[in-house]
Amino acid sequence: MAKLFAVKPLSLLKQEAAEEGEHTLKRSLGPVNLITLGIGAIIGAGIFVLTGQAAALHAGPAVALSFIVAGITCAFAGLCYAEFASIIPIAGSAYTYGYATLGEFVAWVIGWDLVLEYAFGAATVASGWSGYLLSLLEQLGLTLSPSLARFTTTYGNPLYFFHGKWVSAAALPMGVTTAGLPHVTGVFNVIAFFAILVITTILVIGIKESANLNSAIVIVKLGVVAIFLFLGVTFLMHHHELLQANWHPFIPPHQGTGAFGFQGIVAGASSVFFAYIGFDAVSTAAQEAKNPQRDMPIGILGSLVVCTILYILVSLTLTGLVNYHSLDVAEPVALGIDVTGVTWGSLLVKIGAVFGLGTVMLVMLLGQSRVFFSMSRDGLLPKWASSIHPKFRTPWISNIVVGTIVAFLPALLPIDKLSEMVNMGTLLAFAIVSAGVWILRRRHPDLERPFKTPLVPAVPILGVLSAGYLMLNLPLLTWIVVGAWLIIGLVIYFTYSTKHSRVQASVK
């Protein structure tokens, strides 16, 4: 039993961090790359898709408060992440940090959980990306034939042809029925499937190329968000009556479990939380940072601050432009910009969403393969998961295997089911990292810490409590899926990992 909670020595972690050569990851990322890596993951599905759903189903205009709740929880965890990343600058994020403080079994649980989190996160984003691309093509006048439209959505999902567009029943305007409308039944979402495969190919080619592409697209994405805010705020300044109508009441009265009121604000925070996994993804790239002791805290905290502010501003503007009841759509920001009457605005937002959601998929799949890499290096997964390509210096086999499996998820599962299965991994990771900082302070008080989390143990304790509270507000389906995934993981752990663990082998 003692071996199950064996801690990975810090000396071994530092030794791995210092390794160089053709069998190690290439250190090529600076602070700008790391900040944009985090922004690339955080600003995407959260703004372009989930803001509308959280407002319509949970919080109403108070969705801005949901982002504040989520941002505060992230701030506690982000400060703890920054300390760990400066001490242990290697790939693996929460998995590695848990291994160094809470032991191998806990590390396995969080690593295995993060694999699921990244998989469903990337799949959810791919599904949203497919919807925005189709909407963009239709706005450009490229309407698909019924035979092709069947391959743009998941199996069994009906699409209806309305005003020159293929839409789901939920997206039809109020009062419009499906009776008499041409329709097709979905077979396989080919667009989402190939989107994941293309991103996988980019990751195999190399992290430097991937990070530079991400940085360029993030600039475009932030520009689109800035234009939306400028046009939206300008419009609302001249239409105070619209703002007053849509923001009244700002916190709608409670209507049941997770629906509006204070509980709805918390449920809204839980429902959008996986968007914040971006700074966990930054920490997974620690072994590829040029100067991790300095740059990792900058990347983690910088991306968190920028993105939380943008989420709050966008959610306030969006719910001011559009009544929250109408925001349960795939493209809420495009709906908001249409209200301003700026005809090119919707087109620009869709272009930005297509590029922006692409960077989110990139960072999600990057993070997943790096967790696989770290677990394999520790002997907990087969060696192929840590095999480095001799030319590209990337974990290419892991990228290909993971990318291929993930590609089938958005092709077969609808976005509403995919989005319900995320968030647990992120919140669990944040809780474990927060607890780990406190434990490490007690066990190794004299350890050199280039970045120190302030107010320990208050900040770590608040990080654990806030993450745990949000976990309690997740849907039952999330708990069921994560529970089943953990059972599979435990079978692998006790049949393979315990026999090949490098740390357990060193324990006498």
Helices and strands as residue ranges (DSSP letters): G 2-5, H 10-18, H 31-42, H 45-45, I 46-50, H 51-54, I 55-59, G 60-62, H 63-87, H 94-101, H 104-139, H 146-149, G 150-152, E 158-162, E 165-167, G 169-171, E 183-185, H 190-205, H 207-237, H 240-246, H 261-271, G 273-277, H 278-284, G 286-288, H 292-321, G 324-326, H 332-339, H 343-377, G 383-386, H 396-412, H 415-420, H 424-443, H 458-471, H 476-492, I 493-497, H 498-500, H 502-506
